Amino acid sequence: MGVMSSTFDPESVDKAPEPAGPAPEFVGPAPEFVGPSSSPPSLPSPSHPGRRLAAIGLVGGLVLGSLGGGAVGASLLAHNQRPAASPPATTTTLVAAPSTVPGSVAAIYKQAIPGVVTISATVGTPRSFSQATGTGFVVDTSGDILTNAHVVDGASSVTVTFSDGQSVSGRVAGVDQSDDLAIVKVSLSADQLHPLTLGNSDALQIGDTALAIGAPFGLSGSLTEGIVSGLNRGTSAPNGRALTGMIQTDAPINPGNSGGPLLDGNGAVVGINDSIESPVQGSVGVGFAIPINTAKRVLVALEQGQAIQHPALGISGESITPGLATQLGLSVRSGVLVTTVLPGSPAEKAGLQATGSPDASDDIITAIDGHAITSIEGLTSYLNTRQVGDKVTLSINRGGRQLSISVTLGNFQPQTNQ
């Protein structure tokens, strides 16, 4: 797209990230902990809970009453004593485990979990490597597993573990860095695969149920519940391309949840968990998922390993707010301020101008093909409806003058300084 918003860095898998303030962070992959456990040997491992045996002791109480009068009392006791009644026979009743209520969260989890996998990616060489954990989910019976691109980025090997404990090798079949999506392929028979139902993210409403399944901090098969907190949010892919239409949820997601499914109240996948916005590098109720409809548009190409192209102008910019307009003395109150024009880009060839930092002399995009533009997200959303090679007409404000500029869209290229 070439239009960029404020970006955030993917979480490093081999070193602790620098404090990043409130900017969004990718929630996976989570570092995988290796080596001996620091827990006392007698305690079970957190990932392999031990069985706890409870011994129940039955304590019988015998109450003796004292009778006064010495021998007389003893004689009366001997004549009046009745045999103690035998205790009633103990009957053990076996209670069956409660059945799962159809349509409940438990039922949705039970249905979905066979199709959710934990992905362990190894980056580097056998002599020097790092490992990370993320999540993915089965999309068909051909062995295709959808996940985030940043989960498998640079992986030299990938291991896929299913909910029943079966682990198999996987290969990265296709990657779309600009949408932060990837397909991992496994070789298993169709009867061993349980594809999840793909829903319709366009039908989501704020307040709808949102269920996230993944491996936060390596705890595979974890379920969290929340709601859809917002729609059409904007974040950034790891390569800096603006992501639009993102689903905001308060279902807790953390490092390791990346690539896992976000389910609706019917158990259909409506999003791919991708990132969080947190000042403390943990879940604070603001998570983002890529809409499943975004993935549907590129799914076949990813499965076939085709390169995914995204139309771009070749600029970076900033959404104009009333505060920014006042600060810079801009002649318009909304639009996209062009702050950078990439060398050799379609925008440069078309003659767009920018100083490299927000300035009143920078070009301002106010419309594209007659559609008013008020933000980077709006510009990016429109570009997503076009193809590389298409021509678009930009309405530009340059120093108070209105211009019309034709641009032939190119393929998105990440900036080298990111």
N, C-alpha and C positions, 0 to 999 in steps of 0.2 A: 504493500500500500504506500509505503514511503512516508506516511503521516505518523508521527510518533508522539506519544504522550509521555509523561514522567514514567521512567522505567524502574524496575527493581531487579536485583540480581538473583539468579537461581541459587538455591542453597548448595554450598560446596559439600562434596561427599568425602573429601579427604582432609579438611581442616575446618575449624570452627569459624562461622561467619562473623564478620565485623558487625557491631551494633548498627542497625540501619534505620532506627527511628520508626515512624509509623508507616513507611512505605510497604506495599504488599510484598510478600515473600512466597516463593514456591514451597509447597508443603511436602515435597518429596524430592529425591529419595531420602529416606532416613538412614543414618549411618548404622551399619550392622556391627554389633559388638562381638568380638571374637576373643578367644583366650579363656583362661580359667575364671570361673565365677568367684566373685568376692564374697558371696553369701556363705554362711556356715554350712559344712557338709550335711548336717542333719536336716536342713530345710530344703523343700523341693524347689526346683528351678521355676521362675515365673512362667516360662513358656511350656513347661511340663509339670503342671500342678500335681502334687502327690496326693495319694488317697489318705484321708484322715479317718482313723479308727476311733470310735467313741465307745468306751466301756461303761455300761450302765450297771450300777450296783443296786440291788433291792435290799433295803434295810428293814428287817422285821422288828417291831417293838413289842415287848411283853411288859404289861403294866401289872404290878403286884400291889394289892391292898393289904394293910396290916389290921389284924383283928386283935382287940384287947382281951384280957381275962386268962391268959396263960393257957393251961391245959384245956379249960372249958372252951376257950376260943378255938383251940386246935381241934377239939372233938367236933364242935359245930362246923368247923371248916371241912373236916373229913366227911361228915354226914351230908352236908349241903352242897358239896362240890359237884358240879356237873362236868361231864366231858366237854372239852373245848370243841367248838364247831370247826369242821374242816374248812379251810379257805376255798372259795369257789375256784373252779378250774379256770386257768388263764386261756383265753382264746385270742390267737393272733390273726388279725385281719390285714390282708395285703391290699393296699390301696394302689390302684393303677395310676400311672403318671397321667396328668391331665392332658387331654388332647388339645392340639393347636386349634384355636378358634379361626375359622376361615375369614380372611380379610384383615386379620390382626397384624400388628407389626411382627410378631413372632412367626406368623404364617408366611409373610412376605420374605423374611430373612431365610426361613427354611427352604423356600422355593428358589431363592436367588443364590445362596451361598455356594452350591456346587459349581456355579459359573464364574465365581470370583476367585482370582488367583493372586498369589504373592510373587512379585518379580524381584529376583536378586541379580543385580548387574555388577559385573567385575570390570573395572577400568584399569588399563595398564598392562604390564607384562608379568609373567610368573615371578620375576625377581622383585618387581616394584609395582604394587597394585593397591587399589582401594575397592571396597565393596559397599553397595548401597541397596536399600530395600524400598520398593514401591508396590503399586497395586495395578491390576488390570482385570479385564473381564472378557469372557468368550462371546464372540459376535456371530459365529456360525459353526457348522459341523465340519468345516474344512481345516480347522486348527488356527483360525485367526483370532488374535487377542488384541483388544484395543487398550492403549495406555497413553501416558503423556510422553512427548519427545524427550523432555528433560529427565525422565526416569531412566532411559536407556542411552542417553547421549554419550558417545564415545566408548560404549561398552565393547569389550573384547570377547565377552561371553555372557550369556543370559541363562538363568535357571528359573523355571516356572514351577511353582508348587501349588497344588490344588488343595481344596479344603479337606480331602480325605488323607492328606499327607503324601500323595504321589508327587514326585519331583521329576521333571524331564527337562532336557535342554531345549532352548528356543533360539531362534535367529530373528534378527531385526529385518523384516521384509520391506518396510517402507517408513519414511519419516517426513513429516511436514513441520519444520521448525517454526514456520510463521503462524501456524495454528496450534502449536505445541501438542501435536498428535503423532502417534506412531503405532505400527502394527508389528506384533511379535508372533511368529509362526511356530507352532509345535506340530510334531508328527504323532498323532493319536487317531484311533478309529473313531468314527462318528458316534458310536454308542458310549464312548468315554467322555464326550464333550456335552456340555449343557449350556447352550447359548442363552443369553438374557434377552428379554423382549425389549426392543428399542421403541421408546415412546415418541411423543411429539412435544418438543420444548416450546414451540410457538403457542401452545395452548395453556401454558403455565400462568397462574395468577399468584399475586402476593398473598401469602397466607396458606398456600397449598402445603401438604405434608412433604417433607424432604428427609430421606433416609440415606446415610452414607455408610458404605461398607469398605473396609480397607485394612491396612496394616500399620496404624500409627505407632511410631517408635518400634517397629518390628512385631507388634502384637497382632498377628494375622487373624482375620475373621472377626474383627471388631465392628460393632454396629453402633452408630450414633443417630439420634433422631432430632429433627427440628422442623423448621418451616422454610418456605421460600421468602426471604426477607426483602429482596429487591430484584428487578429485572433490567436488562439493557445497561448493565454496568460496563465500564471500560477499564481494562488493565493492559498489560503488555506481555508479549511472548518473550522467551529468553533471548531471542535475537533482536529484540527491540521493536518489532512490529506491533502496532496497536491492535489489541483484541477488543472487539465490541460485542454487545449482546450478551455479556456474561451474566450468569445466574448468581445472585448473592444468597447465601444461606447461613442460618445460625446453627445448623447441625455441626457439632464440633468436628473439625478436621485438623490434622497435625502432620508433621513430617512422616512420610510413609503412606499417607492416604492418597498421594498423587496417583492419578490414573485410574482410581477406583470409581465405581458407579455411584451416581446420585439418583435414587429411585423416588418415584412418586407414590401416592397412596395405593396405587394398583400394582406396584412392583415393577413397573416399566422404567427403563433407564431414560432419564431426561437430561442428564449432564455427566461430564467427566470431571471429577474433583481435581482442581489445578493449583490453587494458591490461596494464601490467607493474607489479611492485612493485620499486622500486629506489631506493637512496639516492644514486645517481649519475646518474639520468636516462638509463640505458642498460640493456641486457639483462644480468641477473646470474642467469639461470636460473629466474626466477619470473614466468611470464606467465599471463594469464587469457584464456579464450575463452568466448563465450556459447554454450551448447549449441544445436545445430541444431534440437532438438525445441522449444526456446523460440521460435525463429524460425518454425517450421512452424505454430504456433498462431495467429500473427498475419499470416502471409505474404499470404493472400488479401486481408485488409483493407488491408494496406499497398499492395498492387498496385492496389487500387481507390481509394486515397486516403482511406480512412475514418479517422475519429478512433479511436484505441485507448484504451479505458478500463481502468483497473487499480483493483481494490477496495482501499480504504484505511480505516484507523481515524482518521487525522488526528493522529498522535502522532509524537514521536521518543523513542527510548529507548536503553537500554544493557543488554546481556546481563549478568546477575549471575554473577560468579565468586566462589569462596570468598574471594579477597583483597578484592574489593569489598564483599562482605557483612560481612567483619570490619571493614574500614575505616569503613563507614557504620553498623555496628551493626544490620544488617538481621535480621529475624526468620526469613527464609527464605534458603536457600543457592543457589537457582537460580530462573530466571524472567527476565522482562523488566521492568526498572525504567523506569517512564514518567517521562521528564524534562521533556517539553514536551507540552502539549495545545494544538493550533492553534485559534485563535478561529474560531468558526462550524463547526468540524469535527464529524463524527459522534461522536467521543469526548467533545467538550465537551457536546454535546447530551445524551449519555448520562450525564454526570456524573463522568467520570474526572478525577482530580486530579493535579497536578504542580506543583513549585515553580519550574521553569525550569533547575534544575541538580540533579545527583544528591544526593538527600537521603533520610533514613530515613522522612520523612513522605510521600514520593511513593508513588502506587499501584504495585503489583507485579502483573503479569499472570502467573499460574501455569498457566492452561489456557484453551483456546478450544474450545467445543462438546465439552468432555470430553476433549480431547486435551492432554496435558501439554506445556507450553511451557518450554524451558530456554534459549532464545536468540532473538535477533532473527531469525536466519536461519530458525529453525523456525516462528516466528510468520508471517513473510513467506511462507514456502512454503505454509503452510495457507491464507492469504488468497488466494494465487494460484489455489487450487482453487475459489474462490467468485466471485460476480458482483457488480457494483455494484447496490445495492438489496437484497441478501440481508441477513438478520438473523443475527447470531452472538451467542453467549453467552460472556462473559468471566468467568473465575474470578479474583477480585481479592483480594490481601492488602493491607489498608489499616491500617497501624499495628498489625498482629497480628490484626486481625479479618478473617474470610473473608466476601466479598461475591460476589454473582452479578449481573452487569450485562449487559443486552441492548443491542446496538449495531446500527444499520442502516448498512451499509457505504456509503461515498461513493466518488467518483472521486479518485484521487491528485492532490494539488496540491503543487507545489514550495514550500518555504519561501522567503519573500521575502528573507531575510537571507543566502541562499547565492549 
